[in-house]
Amino acid sequence: MNDQPRIPDPETRRRSIERMQEVCRQFDALNLILDEAIALAEADIRNSPLNAYRLRKAKLGVAPENSKVDI
């Protein structure tokens, strides 16, 4: 039994490399799309009236209503 891995011929290696490079390009494109989506979501959060309200409350040192402690 031959347990040694077989080295593919040059043409098979070339095709595999091309496929891997294409997958890398696709992942790069997807990462760019996700980065843009994250930036848009963060901008929406920053511009949210609810976020502005929470920031004002935090600056005043007022605890949020949901954090009441029962004794």
Buried (B, 14 or more C-beta within 10 A) or exposed (E): EEEEEEEEEEEEEEEEEEEEEEEEEEEEEEEEEEEEEEEEEEEEEEEEEEEEEEEEEEEEEEEEEEEEEEE
